[in-house]
Amino acid sequence: MTSTAERMPALYLSHGAPPLADDPVWPGQLAAWSAELPRPKAILMVSAHWEEAPLALGATETLPLVYDFWGFPEHYYRVRYAAPGAPGLADSVEKLLRGPGTPVQRVPDRGLDHGAYVPLVEMFPGADIPVLQISMPTLDPDELLAIGRKLAPLRDEGVLVVGSGFFTHNLAALRHVGPGVPGWSAEFDAWGREALLARDVDALLDFTHKSPAGQLAHPRTEHFAPLFVTLGAAGEELDTVRNVIDGFWMGLAKRSVQFG
């Protein structure tokens, strides 16, 4: 891959679920966001829905979709997103990440899960930008931050680095509350917004202890974890953070942010 004149930003977005496509507001917010971005040469996706160690690089030729959800209406399983693969990006990622104690593997038949393709369908509907998805080999915030820092040079090569999760995520707790936004979701979202604006990376890394309702907002942390890859890729540009999308969807915070 070759350098471009314009450095790409790094994003963390909340990806919702397949029914995001039918929401009256959210698809338009994602489309408006992508319209403001420089056109990427390639997109590197880190989704909450792929945990595998050692760190794995997904398909680089045809990109199948992984319909990793159950009990939804049939039309959600007919969604297609035929983006080209990104073999050159895979080579670059492997070079940046491989080192002593940092093995990298290739999983050539692993396609894009819904954490990757659901937002991409809305943001880049032409499916004409090469995409590579990589796994999270751990949920440890410091290790994910370090991975993001190693990936940061890709931004100078026209690569859009995207961490895809959900700013709050506790589906089990939602079953026990009425309509509206649960207090734990609102409290965590407000805390996260302030921590991001204050560039308090230490607090974000220790969010399970530093945040209000952190254990309820993320009883398992995989949907917040992609943020740490984004923070690492943002490098010294944390002061450029912009909250692009906020609000709630089915009681969960859909906060999505951009660095750079």
N, C-alpha and C positions, 0 to 999 in steps of 0.2 A: 504494500500500500504506500502511496505517496502523500506528502504533506499538502494541505490546502491552506489558502490564505486566511480562512475564517475558522476559528476554533469553535467546535460544537459545544453546546451546554451539556450538563449532566442532569438527568431527571429522576425524581422518585414520584411515582403515581399510584393512586389507588385504582385497582382494576375491577372492583365490584364482582360481578358474576355474569354468566351469559345473558340474563335479562337486562343488563345495562343497555343493550342495543335498543330496547323498547322504551327506555326512560325518556320522558319528554324534554329533559334538560341536559343530561350528562353527555350524550354523544355530541351535541353541539359544542359543549365546553371543550371536549377533547379535540374536536375538529378545529375550533378557533385557536387553540393552543398550538397545534402543529402548523397552522397557517402562518404563525409568527416566527417559526423556527427557520434557520437556514436549512436548505435541503441536505440531508445526510447522504454520504456515500454508502454508508452501511449502518445498521442498527444492532447494537449488542444488548440483548435482553437478559436480565437476571430476575427470575420469577420466584415467588413464594412457593410455587408448586413443583419445583424440582430441587430436591435435596439429594445429593449423591456425592460420595467421597471415594477416591480422590476427585478433585474438581473435574467435571466432564464437559466436553464440547459436544454439542448436538449436531444434527444433520447439517451437511454443507452442500448437498446436491438438491434433490427435491425435498421439500419440507412438509412432511405429513402433519396433520393436526392431531393433538392428543385431547380427546373429549373426556377429560378427567373429572366428570361430575355425573350425578345419578338422579333420576326421578324428574327430569325436566321434560317439557314438551318436545316432540320429535324435531321441530324445525331448528332447535338449537344444535342438533347433531348434524344438520345439513349445511352449516356454515362452512365456507371455504375461504382460504387465504393463501393463494399460490405465489407467495413471494419467492424470489430466487435465493438460493443459498449463498453463503459468503466464505468460500474456501480460503481466500486470501486473508480475511479477517481472522479465521480460525488459526492460520499459521502465525499471525502476529500475536494473538492472544497466547498461544502456546509458548512463543519465544519470551514474552513478557513475564509469564507466570512460572515457567519451568525453572527449577533451581534445586539446590540441596534441600531435601525435606519437603519439597513442594511438587509432588507428582501431578501430572495432567494426563487424563485419558480421553479417548474419543469414543463416542457412542453414535455411530453414523445413522442409525435408524430412529433416533430420538427426535421427534418433531417439536412443534410449538404447542405448549399447553395453554389453557384458557387464560392464565395470567399474562401470557405473551400476546396471543392473537386477539383476544377481546378488545384491548385498547388499540392495537395496531389497525384493526378493521375500521375503527372510527377516525384514527389520526392519519393514516396513510392508506386510504381505501383502494388506491390503484395497485397495491401489492407489487410495486415495481422497484422497491429498495431492498437490497440484500439484507437478510436477517440471520443472526447467529444467536442461539440461546445457549447459555452456560449454566451449570448447576451451582448451587450453594453447597460447598463441601462441609460446612459447619454452620451453626447458628451463633457462634461466639462473635460478639460485636467487634472486638479488637481485630480478630483474624479477618473478618469481612472488610473492615476498614483498610487493612493492609492490602488485601486483594484489590480493592478499588484504587488505592494509590498506585499499584503496579500497572493498572489498566489506564491510568490518566493520560499517558502519551497518545493513546488512540484518538483522543478528542482533537488533537492537532492534525490527525489524518482524515478528518471528516466523519468520524464515527460518533453516533449518538448513543451514549451509555444510558440505559434505562433500568432502574430498579423498580419492579412492579410488585406491589403488595396491597395492603389495606391499612389505613392509619389507625383504625381500631378494628378488632376482629375477635368476637366472642359469640359465635352463633348459638351455643348452648344457653348462654345467659339471656339471649333475646327471647327465648321461648317462655321466660318467666316474667316478662315485663309487658305492660300494655303498649298502646300506640304512643308515638313520640320518640324522643331521644333519651335513652337511659342516662342517668347522672354520671355513671362511670365513663361512658363514651364521650360526653360533653366535657367532663373534667380533664380527661387525658388529652383530648384534642386541643383544648385551650392551653394546657401545659406545653404540649409539643409545639404549638405555634410560637409561643414565647421563647422556648428553648432554641428553636431554629432561628428566630429573629435576633436572639442574643448570641448566636453562634456558639452556644454552650455544648460543644461536642462531648465533653466529659459527662455532662448530665444525660445527654442522649444515649451514650454508650452504656450508662448505668441506669437506664430508664426503669428497669423493674424495681429498683429501690428508690430512685429520685422522684418519680412521677406519682401523682395521685391516681389511685385506681389502676396502676400499671398491671397488677396481677389479673384484674378483671378485664381490662382492655385487651390484654394479650396473654391469656392463660398458657398458650404456646406461642413462641415469638416469631414464627416463620414469616408472618405477614408484615412485621416491622423490620425484619432483618435486611431486606434489600436496600433499605435506606442507608445502611452503613457502607455498602459498596458504592452507592451514589456519593456519600460524603467523602469517601476516599478519592473517588474520581474527580470530585470538585476541587481537591487540592487547596490552593491558597485563595480560591474564589468564594469562600463561604460568605463573605460580606455581600455577595451579589444575590443572595437567596431571595426568591420571590414566590409567595404563595399564589399559585395560579388558580387552583380550584379548591373551594372549601365547601362547607355544608355537610349534610348527612343523607344517607341512603339506607332506608330500612333500619334506621337507628345507628348505623355505623358511619364513622367519619371518613369522608372521601378526600381529605386534604391531599393535595398534590403540589409538588414544589419543583422549582428550577434553579440551578446554579449556573452562572455564566451566561 
